[in-house]
């Protein structure tokens, strides 16, 4: 994810999240990029240098929807429990960190909960068998998806 030794906003965010004692980093279930989990539940995934997917829970997304829709760095679909934060500058990193705090509070408020639902990168293919284009095709589909 890093090019020519330049530290991207995503790398700055990951470096900061590495210092949080209640988060554990590792590979995501979807196997693309880097994930951070709390209590065994994935909270945030970094799939590229310019965005992160964050599991807020559907009730939290619905509660925060008016604010999320006004943030130019946030992409959210109706009925979603995951949001995408576009990471371009330090303000976007701070926004992500604030939302990770909200996600951790939501996670802590649920003593027994099922694992987080799959992030967008884990959507099953429409037809059985491998999909041509792999990760690149998923990126294009996400960019062209309604509500993005």
C-alpha angles and dihedrals in degrees: 000000000000119000126199093344093296115144108224126207088257091055091049090051092048091049090053094045090051087067095055108104095210095056129078121197126216144118115316123240088250088058094225116116129328130321136196120208138189124203088352094305121114112240106171136015127196107205097165143005092266107046148029130204114222128196108220099158122249094265091053092048090050091048093048097036097109091054094040092053091055095052109092091207094057126087117190133167124211112268093013126139093195125065129192120228115201109219115210106131144008092275089060090050090052090049090052092048091051091051091047087057089053090048091051091051090050090049092049092049091061109069094184116026138153119249115280112274117256117286119238091271090064098058109135116243117263091238129033117266133041120325118231114240096028116196095001091057092050090052091053091046090052092049092049097041116118112263095027 
